[in-house]
Structure formats: C-alpha cells, structure tokens
C-alpha cells in the first residue's frame, strides 16, 4: 500500500511539473488593445462635466523592466521621456487626423514588478485621460495609438484603440 501511495504522489508531482511550461517573452515589450471605456465625472475644480477615458492594454515583457520608480520618473519628466506614449486622432470630415494637444496625453506608469527581479511579466495597464466638456466639441469621435517603453529603452509595437465619442450629453 505504501508503494502505491508513493507512486501516486510521484506521478502527480511528475504530471504537475511536466505540464508547467516556463513563460518566455521577447525583451521588447509587446502590447494588445483590450478595452476603451468612458466615465462621465464632475470636475472638482470647475464643477463642469468631463469624460474620463480609460484605455486598457495587455502587455508582455521578457525581462520585466516595465515602469519607473519616483526617481526615474522625475528624471524622465525633465526630458518628456514618457514610458506610455499616446497619439490622439480626431474624426474630421469623415476621416481621422492626428490631433496634437497643447499638453501631451502621454505619461508615466509605475514599476510593475515590486520585487525588482528581472524575468517575464504580463498583465494589463489601465491609463486614464480626462477631457473636460467645455474644451471638447460635442460628439467628438476620437481614437488612440499607444506604445510603451521599458527602462532599457525598448519600444513596444503600436496598437490602435477602438473609437469613442466624447461630450455626448
């Protein structure tokens, strides 16, 4: 009976470890579009409505060097060296054209691995952009092009979001 139990335990361990496959991704980040949603909020300073657009992308990175700590972010801010790069496109006369805002919508996201160890990482990133209604045309259709950058300077592929309509009400 003991031999059977040891054999069963050994078989289960072999089965579990045999099925486990080590994840391996390229060191250049890879992203996919996942979701684009909008929440209408009240601006706490002006009291007017604004559309808060949340863009969600899936990511993979082979060495896990995504995101910046506070010191890295402060240094990057002085050079506008964003790690979440956004290009905005607005629909005008039936076609999308790039819109370059007075202040960029690009920004920064924090380190995604808190332990600091290198190794593969995957997950989702949510990034929020606010569009105050007084500054947005009614029923303005927009979409985004997004890339991310890791700490080594590797730039991901570019993804395009779906279209969302701002200032509908």
C-alpha positions as CSV (number, residue, x, y, z in Angstrom):
1,X,0.0,0.0,0.0
2,X,2.9,2.4,0.9
3,X,4.5,1.7,-2.5
4,X,1.2,2.6,-4.3
5,X,0.9,5.9,-2.3
6,X,4.5,6.9,-3.1
7,X,3.9,6.0,-6.7
8,X,0.7,8.1,-6.9
9,X,2.4,11.1,-5.2
10,X,5.4,10.8,-7.5
11,X,3.1,10.5,-10.6
12,X,1.1,13.6,-9.5
13,X,4.3,15.6,-8.9
14,X,5.7,14.5,-12.3
15,X,2.5,15.3,-14.0
16,X,2.3,18.8,-12.5
17,X,5.9,19.7,-13.1
18,X,5.8,18.2,-16.6
19,X,2.8,20.3,-17.5
20,X,4.4,23.5,-16.2
21,X,5.9,25.5,-19.1
22,X,8.3,28.3,-18.3
23,X,7.0,31.6,-19.8
24,X,9.3,33.3,-22.3
25,X,8.7,36.6,-23.9
26,X,10.8,39.0,-26.0
27,X,12.7,41.7,-24.1
28,X,11.0,44.2,-26.3
29,X,7.5,44.9,-24.8
30,X,4.5,43.6,-26.7
31,X,1.0,45.2,-26.3
32,X,-2.5,44.4,-27.5
33,X,-5.6,46.6,-27.3
34,X,-8.0,45.3,-24.7
35,X,-10.7,48.0,-23.9
36,X,-11.7,51.6,-24.1
37,X,-14.4,53.0,-21.9
38,X,-15.6,56.3,-20.7
39,X,-17.0,57.6,-17.4
40,X,-18.7,60.9,-17.1
41,X,-17.5,62.7,-14.0
42,X,-17.8,66.1,-12.4
43,X,-14.6,68.2,-12.4
44,X,-14.0,69.1,-8.7
45,X,-12.5,72.5,-9.5
46,X,-14.8,73.9,-12.2
47,X,-18.0,71.9,-11.4
48,X,-18.4,71.1,-15.1
49,X,-18.7,67.6,-16.6
50,X,-15.7,65.8,-18.1
51,X,-15.2,62.5,-19.9
52,X,-12.7,60.3,-18.2
53,X,-11.5,57.8,-20.8
54,X,-9.8,54.7,-19.6
55,X,-7.7,52.8,-22.1
56,X,-6.7,49.2,-21.2
57,X,-3.8,47.4,-23.0
58,X,-2.5,43.9,-22.4
59,X,1.3,43.7,-22.2
60,X,4.1,41.1,-22.2
61,X,7.8,41.8,-21.5
62,X,10.6,39.2,-21.3
63,X,12.8,40.9,-18.7
64,X,10.1,42.7,-16.7
65,X,11.7,46.1,-16.8
66,X,8.5,48.0,-17.2
67,X,7.6,51.1,-15.3
68,X,9.5,53.8,-13.4
69,X,10.1,54.4,-9.7
70,X,9.8,58.0,-8.4
71,X,13.4,59.0,-9.0
72,X,13.4,57.6,-12.6
73,X,10.1,59.3,-13.3
74,X,11.5,62.7,-12.0
75,X,14.5,62.4,-14.3
76,X,12.3,61.3,-17.3
77,X,9.9,64.2,-16.7
78,X,12.6,66.8,-17.2
79,X,13.1,65.4,-20.8
80,X,9.5,64.5,-21.5
81,X,10.8,60.9,-21.9
82,X,7.4,59.2,-21.4
83,X,7.0,55.4,-21.0
84,X,3.3,55.5,-22.0
85,X,3.2,57.2,-25.4
86,X,-0.2,58.3,-26.8
87,X,-1.1,59.8,-30.2
88,X,-4.7,61.1,-30.4
89,X,-6.7,61.0,-33.6
90,X,-10.0,63.0,-34.1
91,X,-12.6,62.4,-36.7
92,X,-12.8,65.4,-39.0
93,X,-14.8,65.4,-42.2
94,X,-15.3,61.6,-42.0
95,X,-11.5,60.8,-41.6
96,X,-9.3,60.5,-38.6
97,X,-6.5,63.1,-38.3
98,X,-3.8,63.3,-35.7
99,X,-4.6,66.0,-33.1
100,X,-1.6,67.4,-31.2
101,X,-2.9,68.9,-27.9
102,X,-1.2,71.8,-26.2
103,X,-0.2,69.5,-23.4
104,X,0.6,65.8,-24.3
105,X,-1.6,63.0,-23.2
106,X,1.4,60.7,-22.9
107,X,2.6,59.9,-19.4
108,X,4.2,57.5,-17.0
109,X,3.3,54.3,-15.3
110,X,5.0,52.9,-12.1
111,X,7.2,49.9,-11.9
112,X,5.2,46.8,-12.4
113,X,7.4,44.3,-10.6
114,X,7.8,45.5,-7.0
115,X,10.5,42.9,-6.2
116,X,12.9,44.4,-8.7
117,X,13.8,40.9,-10.1
118,X,14.2,40.5,-13.8
119,X,12.0,38.0,-15.5
120,X,9.0,37.7,-17.7
121,X,5.9,39.7,-16.9
122,X,2.4,40.0,-18.4
123,X,-0.8,41.7,-17.4
124,X,-2.9,44.8,-18.2
125,X,-2.3,48.5,-17.9
126,X,-5.1,51.0,-17.4
127,X,-4.4,54.6,-18.4
128,X,-6.9,57.4,-17.8
129,X,-7.2,60.7,-19.8
130,X,-9.6,63.4,-18.9
131,X,-11.5,65.5,-21.5
132,X,-13.4,68.5,-19.9
133,X,-16.6,69.1,-21.8
134,X,-16.0,72.9,-22.2
135,X,-12.9,72.1,-24.2
136,X,-14.3,69.2,-26.3
137,X,-16.5,69.5,-29.3
138,X,-20.0,67.9,-28.8
139,X,-20.0,64.3,-30.1
140,X,-16.3,64.4,-30.9
141,X,-15.1,61.0,-32.1
142,X,-11.5,60.0,-31.1
143,X,-9.2,57.0,-31.1
144,X,-5.7,56.5,-29.7
145,X,-2.4,55.0,-30.9
146,X,-0.4,53.7,-28.0
147,X,3.2,52.4,-27.5
148,X,5.0,51.7,-24.2
149,X,8.7,51.8,-23.4
150,X,10.7,49.8,-20.9
151,X,13.6,51.1,-18.7
152,X,16.2,49.8,-21.3
153,X,14.6,52.0,-23.9
154,X,12.9,49.2,-25.9
155,X,9.8,50.5,-27.6
156,X,6.8,48.2,-28.0
157,X,4.7,47.7,-31.1
158,X,2.0,50.3,-31.6
159,X,-1.7,49.5,-31.1
160,X,-4.8,51.4,-32.2
161,X,-7.9,51.7,-29.9
162,X,-11.5,51.5,-30.9
163,X,-13.4,54.8,-31.4
164,X,-15.1,56.5,-28.6
165,X,-17.4,59.5,-28.7
166,X,-16.8,62.4,-26.2
167,X,-19.2,65.0,-24.9
168,X,-22.4,63.1,-25.9
169,X,-24.7,64.8,-23.5
